[in-house]
């Protein structure tokens, strides 16, 4: 709660809004360089799945808590390791959670999980957001495409400032790994994004940034 005059409070909020916008645009500039790249120097390694998921959830827990969004996680016991580029995979998962936060109203739910099936580690992000019409499912992975018609208020529009490069970046990263991101969604029913990568060895794995 602000203790100063209403004019000062309004000025302070305007500054914070400007900082949020600038921060988002700086992030999108980074996304542009990734999404525009035709090649990646993918350095595959054995990554501990549970530690990876925990690190992603921990990174966004404050933002989710500030908006009363339940951000949860689940990793099956057999999903021990995944073979991928640690930095790129972390970036892809971060974009999926960030996108879910952008389109999930306050008080909603976001669930990130990983499980093993058929020699692959499946990653899934599920949210209770506004959902996406089927005609947009293919378009959201194109550069600069943004869903601007979601029924949010002014504060939520601030959170969605950007160039529309988050999901294209995710897709570019996964394609470099020989995979792709899929989506299942409908208006008012939330969204599910998922992809799969080769399972790694059960020994000799390491957590993010170790």
Secondary structure, DSSP 8 states (H G I E B T S, - for coil): ---S-HHHHHHHHHHHHHHHHHHHHHHHHHHHHHHT-S------EEEEHHHHHHHHHHHHHHHHHHTT-EEEEEE-TT--EEEE-HHHHHHHHHHHHHHHHHTS-TT-EEEEEEEEETTEEEEEEEE-SS---GGGTTGGGSTT-----S---HHHHHHT-S-S-HHHHHHHHHHHTT---EEEE-TTS-EEEEEEEEB--SSS-B-TT-
